[in-house]
Amino acid sequence: MSTRIGIVGLPNAGKSSLFNALTKAGAEAANYPFTTIEPNVAVVPVLDERLVEVASTVGASSIVWDTIDFHDIAGLVAGAHKGEGLGNRFLANIRETDAIVHVVRAHTDENVVHPEGRVDPLADIETIETELVLADLEQAERRVDRVVKQAKGGDRVAIVEEAWLREVIGELQAGRPARGVTPPEEAPHALRDLGSLTAKPVLFVANVDEGSEAIPEDIAAHATAQGAGAVAISSRIEAELAELEEEEAALMRAELGFCESSLQRIVRGAFSLLHLIAFFTAGEAKPAQSWHLRDGLTAWHAAGQIHSDIQKGFVRAEVVGWRELVDAGGYAGARERGTLRLEGRDYAMRDGDVITVKFTP
């Protein structure tokens, strides 16, 4: 399943411009609120130069990239949790995502109207975070009313979930996000059933003035305090670069002193928050493919990413690091060097592993 990232922020923060830059899609980016009424969803390939080298080394027939889904969600406003500005629909769209990219206006372009008539990144962040906290609080209070009935009946899981929900409600009432309360192991579906917005990982994207890549200090400090990530981009520059051919865009980035595209920075930041690692499958005259898996999971879980039947019939896995495979000139060379290993289902996958799963149909 593709990773789903929701792009949120106040109206005119630069969300749709960023979406256009990331996807080269046609999401309208006009200078007034609620340009984006329905969420735009774009499936974007996650490029990885390591797989290009692997594919060339083993003589793969093609390259199939893993993907990330970007959901461009219309601008939230104060009162969104009560339905202001079509807020209920937007909040429901955020609940379906794995992580949140929170775009914050940090540029000084006077031609772009700010809904509050001023540029104050921390105040904008507080507006969005307050709406998400209030929406979560309403959700948690409704959920605890249902769970308490089960708990009174002696359901042990419900008893644990009720205690956790009351702790979550306490954090939310204090204006703090739900991610600060660890979900109980005894109630493994509690977090999923709550559908919390503030439990999701957050990547702050500071939309800065042209020519800057520095994250404003106040945004960086807030992100650190929240356990979130932060990157800086100029959505206007990236939107202009997206209109160019790939080689022209690379040259312009070099002239501007940018090391990588906003897509690469945001994808890397989001995957880091989600603790995802990449692994590859590749064979001669077969497609070479990239996959992503939560760090710490095993070869058995990796097999499930490839296909549920492969996971069910898992016997063993041949594993080699991508660099060892390339340096050896292929699987035969890696086998001779002893860098191609046989691993069982409990092998903890590493970033950049190339895996071939042996299974019984």
WOSULDA-V25750 format. One record per residue. N is the residue number from 1. D_LAST is the distance of its C-alpha to the last C-alpha in Angstrom with 2 decimals. Layout:
n:N d_last:D_LAST
n:N d_last:D_LAST
//
This chain:
n:1 d_last:22.35
n:2 d_last:25.43
n:3 d_last:28.23
n:4 d_last:31.17
n:5 d_last:34.70
n:6 d_last:37.79
n:7 d_last:41.01
n:8 d_last:44.03
n:9 d_last:47.74
n:10 d_last:51.17
n:11 d_last:52.18
n:12 d_last:53.05
n:13 d_last:51.42
n:14 d_last:49.55
n:15 d_last:46.18
n:16 d_last:45.96
n:17 d_last:47.40
n:18 d_last:44.72
n:19 d_last:42.04
n:20 d_last:43.49
n:21 d_last:43.52
n:22 d_last:39.94
n:23 d_last:38.51
n:24 d_last:41.27
n:25 d_last:40.99
n:26 d_last:44.05
n:27 d_last:44.52
n:28 d_last:48.26
n:29 d_last:50.09
n:30 d_last:53.60
n:31 d_last:56.25
n:32 d_last:56.27
n:33 d_last:54.15
n:34 d_last:51.28
n:35 d_last:50.52
n:36 d_last:46.84
n:37 d_last:46.67
n:38 d_last:42.99
n:39 d_last:40.49
n:40 d_last:39.42
n:41 d_last:35.78
n:42 d_last:34.71
n:43 d_last:31.34
n:44 d_last:32.21
n:45 d_last:30.12
n:46 d_last:30.24
n:47 d_last:31.36
n:48 d_last:30.79
n:49 d_last:32.56
n:50 d_last:30.31
n:51 d_last:27.40
n:52 d_last:29.87
n:53 d_last:30.59
n:54 d_last:26.97
n:55 d_last:26.20
n:56 d_last:29.34
n:57 d_last:28.61
n:58 d_last:25.17
n:59 d_last:26.12
n:60 d_last:23.86
n:61 d_last:24.32
n:62 d_last:25.20
n:63 d_last:25.31
n:64 d_last:23.79
n:65 d_last:25.66
n:66 d_last:24.76
n:67 d_last:27.33
n:68 d_last:29.88
n:69 d_last:31.53
n:70 d_last:35.30
n:71 d_last:37.03
n:72 d_last:40.75
n:73 d_last:42.36
n:74 d_last:46.01
n:75 d_last:48.70
n:76 d_last:49.28
n:77 d_last:52.90
n:78 d_last:54.81
n:79 d_last:54.25
n:80 d_last:50.72
n:81 d_last:49.56
n:82 d_last:52.20
n:83 d_last:51.08
n:84 d_last:53.54
n:85 d_last:52.60
n:86 d_last:49.62
n:87 d_last:48.33
n:88 d_last:46.23
n:89 d_last:43.97
n:90 d_last:43.65
n:91 d_last:42.89
n:92 d_last:40.11
n:93 d_last:38.57
n:94 d_last:38.73
n:95 d_last:36.92
n:96 d_last:33.75
n:97 d_last:33.62
n:98 d_last:32.20
n:99 d_last:35.39
n:100 d_last:38.87
n:101 d_last:40.76
n:102 d_last:44.40
n:103 d_last:46.67
n:104 d_last:50.23
n:105 d_last:53.22
n:106 d_last:55.04
n:107 d_last:56.77
n:108 d_last:60.40
n:109 d_last:60.33
n:110 d_last:63.08
n:111 d_last:61.94
n:112 d_last:58.88
n:113 d_last:59.99
n:114 d_last:58.93
n:115 d_last:58.71
n:116 d_last:60.90
n:117 d_last:63.25
n:118 d_last:62.54
n:119 d_last:60.03
n:120 d_last:58.98
n:121 d_last:55.37
n:122 d_last:55.44
n:123 d_last:56.98
n:124 d_last:54.30
n:125 d_last:51.56
n:126 d_last:53.30
n:127 d_last:53.45
n:128 d_last:49.71
n:129 d_last:48.87
n:130 d_last:51.36
n:131 d_last:49.82
n:132 d_last:46.32
n:133 d_last:47.75
n:134 d_last:49.70
n:135 d_last:46.75
n:136 d_last:44.68
n:137 d_last:47.61
n:138 d_last:47.81
n:139 d_last:44.07
n:140 d_last:44.22
n:141 d_last:47.30
n:142 d_last:45.69
n:143 d_last:42.56
n:144 d_last:44.63
n:145 d_last:46.60
n:146 d_last:43.47
n:147 d_last:42.08
n:148 d_last:45.45
n:149 d_last:45.44
n:150 d_last:42.17
n:151 d_last:43.58
n:152 d_last:46.74
n:153 d_last:44.66
n:154 d_last:43.37
n:155 d_last:39.86
n:156 d_last:39.20
n:157 d_last:36.79
n:158 d_last:39.36
n:159 d_last:42.12
n:160 d_last:40.37
n:161 d_last:39.60
n:162 d_last:43.22
n:163 d_last:44.57
n:164 d_last:42.37
n:165 d_last:43.38
n:166 d_last:47.03
n:167 d_last:46.69
n:168 d_last:45.06
n:169 d_last:47.90
n:170 d_last:50.42
n:171 d_last:49.03
n:172 d_last:48.98
n:173 d_last:52.53
n:174 d_last:53.59
n:175 d_last:52.17
n:176 d_last:49.32
n:177 d_last:45.63
n:178 d_last:43.04
n:179 d_last:41.00
n:180 d_last:43.54
n:181 d_last:42.34
n:182 d_last:39.16
n:183 d_last:36.83
n:184 d_last:36.61
n:185 d_last:33.55
n:186 d_last:34.37
n:187 d_last:34.02
n:188 d_last:30.94
n:189 d_last:31.23
n:190 d_last:34.97
n:191 d_last:34.98
n:192 d_last:32.54
n:193 d_last:34.61
n:194 d_last:37.79
n:195 d_last:36.63
n:196 d_last:39.12
n:197 d_last:40.32
n:198 d_last:42.10
n:199 d_last:39.13
n:200 d_last:37.36
n:201 d_last:37.71
n:202 d_last:40.52
n:203 d_last:41.34
n:204 d_last:44.98
n:205 d_last:45.72
n:206 d_last:49.43
n:207 d_last:50.59
n:208 d_last:53.38
n:209 d_last:56.13
n:210 d_last:55.50
n:211 d_last:55.34
n:212 d_last:54.32
n:213 d_last:51.11
n:214 d_last:52.60
n:215 d_last:51.33
n:216 d_last:54.47
n:217 d_last:55.33
n:218 d_last:55.52
n:219 d_last:52.03
n:220 d_last:50.60
n:221 d_last:52.36
n:222 d_last:51.13
n:223 d_last:47.51
n:224 d_last:47.83
n:225 d_last:49.39
n:226 d_last:46.53
n:227 d_last:43.79
n:228 d_last:42.86
n:229 d_last:42.46
n:230 d_last:44.96
n:231 d_last:45.29
n:232 d_last:48.10
n:233 d_last:47.95
n:234 d_last:50.43
n:235 d_last:48.73
n:236 d_last:51.52
n:237 d_last:50.99
n:238 d_last:47.21
n:239 d_last:47.72
n:240 d_last:50.06
n:241 d_last:47.69
n:242 d_last:44.91
n:243 d_last:47.16
n:244 d_last:47.39
n:245 d_last:45.24
n:246 d_last:42.95
n:247 d_last:45.29
n:248 d_last:48.36
n:249 d_last:46.86
n:250 d_last:45.98
n:251 d_last:49.57
n:252 d_last:51.06
n:253 d_last:48.98
n:254 d_last:50.27
n:255 d_last:53.81
n:256 d_last:53.46
n:257 d_last:52.08
n:258 d_last:48.73
n:259 d_last:45.95
n:260 d_last:43.02
n:261 d_last:42.48
n:262 d_last:42.55
n:263 d_last:38.90
n:264 d_last:37.96
n:265 d_last:40.21
n:266 d_last:39.02
n:267 d_last:35.29
n:268 d_last:35.82
n:269 d_last:37.95
n:270 d_last:35.59
n:271 d_last:32.53
n:272 d_last:34.75
n:273 d_last:35.72
n:274 d_last:32.14
n:275 d_last:31.29
n:276 d_last:28.48
n:277 d_last:27.32
n:278 d_last:25.63
n:279 d_last:22.69
n:280 d_last:21.38
n:281 d_last:18.52
n:282 d_last:19.82
n:283 d_last:19.35
n:284 d_last:21.66
n:285 d_last:22.04
n:286 d_last:19.49
n:287 d_last:20.64
n:288 d_last:21.73
n:289 d_last:21.20
n:290 d_last:22.88
n:291 d_last:21.70
n:292 d_last:23.75
n:293 d_last:23.22
n:294 d_last:25.81
n:295 d_last:27.41
n:296 d_last:26.55
n:297 d_last:22.93
n:298 d_last:20.20
n:299 d_last:17.29
n:300 d_last:15.08
n:301 d_last:17.08
n:302 d_last:16.86
n:303 d_last:13.06
n:304 d_last:13.76
n:305 d_last:16.32
n:306 d_last:14.04
n:307 d_last:11.49
n:308 d_last:10.88
n:309 d_last:7.09
n:310 d_last:7.42
n:311 d_last:9.95
n:312 d_last:8.41
n:313 d_last:5.93
n:314 d_last:8.98
n:315 d_last:10.34
n:316 d_last:13.26
n:317 d_last:14.88
n:318 d_last:17.39
n:319 d_last:20.29
n:320 d_last:23.64
n:321 d_last:26.44
n:322 d_last:27.16
n:323 d_last:30.69
n:324 d_last:29.74
n:325 d_last:27.32
n:326 d_last:30.08
n:327 d_last:32.75
n:328 d_last:30.84
n:329 d_last:30.39
n:330 d_last:26.60
n:331 d_last:23.71
n:332 d_last:25.49
n:333 d_last:28.64
n:334 d_last:27.01
n:335 d_last:25.39
n:336 d_last:28.88
n:337 d_last:30.53
n:338 d_last:28.22
n:339 d_last:27.40
n:340 d_last:23.68
n:341 d_last:22.34
n:342 d_last:19.35
n:343 d_last:19.00
n:344 d_last:17.35
n:345 d_last:16.27
n:346 d_last:20.00
n:347 d_last:21.21
n:348 d_last:23.52
n:349 d_last:22.92
n:350 d_last:26.06
n:351 d_last:27.48
n:352 d_last:26.73
n:353 d_last:23.71
n:354 d_last:21.49
n:355 d_last:17.91
n:356 d_last:14.91
n:357 d_last:11.82
n:358 d_last:9.73
n:359 d_last:6.38
n:360 d_last:3.81
n:361 d_last:0.00
//
